[in-house]
Amino acid sequence: MTREDLIRFDSQLDLTRPSDEILSKKRGYYVYYNIPNKLTHTLMIHHHTCGHCKYGTGKIKNALKGRNGAWIGPCHSKEAMVLIIQDIFGTTPEICICCA
């Protein structure tokens, strides 16, 4: 699903449907913490409609969830996510170029 598909999908959520209401609560900003690459990869902030993030599920369909890392979020704003990541990891995350 491309970013445009995700944005279109997100804009068409019907909040009267329970499944869409649950998905709407996953809107926001996420950071993927990649454990094997934590020393070589910068933490990136992604919007829920980003093709890398996809509501915090990631882009790899058959990935073993939690094996290599985890999505942190959602958070209501980029600024709040920066503060959370700085507090937890002591580093400042970057903004994904797809989400900037």
PEVEN-V6653 format. One line per field, one symbol per residue. ss: DSSP state (~ for helix, > for strand, _ for the rest). psi: psi as a letter, one per 30 degrees, with the letter a starting at -180 (. if undefined). burial: 1 if it has 9 or more other C-alpha atoms within 8 Angstrom, else 0. A space follows every 10 residues. Layout:
# PEVEN-V6653
ss->???
psi->???
burial->???
This chain:
# PEVEN-V6653
ss->__~~~~~~~~ ~______~~~ ~~~~____>> >>>>______ ___>>>>___ __________ ________>> >>>>>__~~~ ~~~~~~~~~_ ___>>_____
psi->kleeeeeeee fgkjffkeee eeeffgkakl kkjjefgfff kkkkkklfgk feeihgflfj egkjkfefal kkalkfleee eeeeeeeefg lkllkkfff.
burial->0010011001 0010000001 1001011111 1111000100 0011111111 1011110100 0000000111 1111110101 1100110000 0010110000
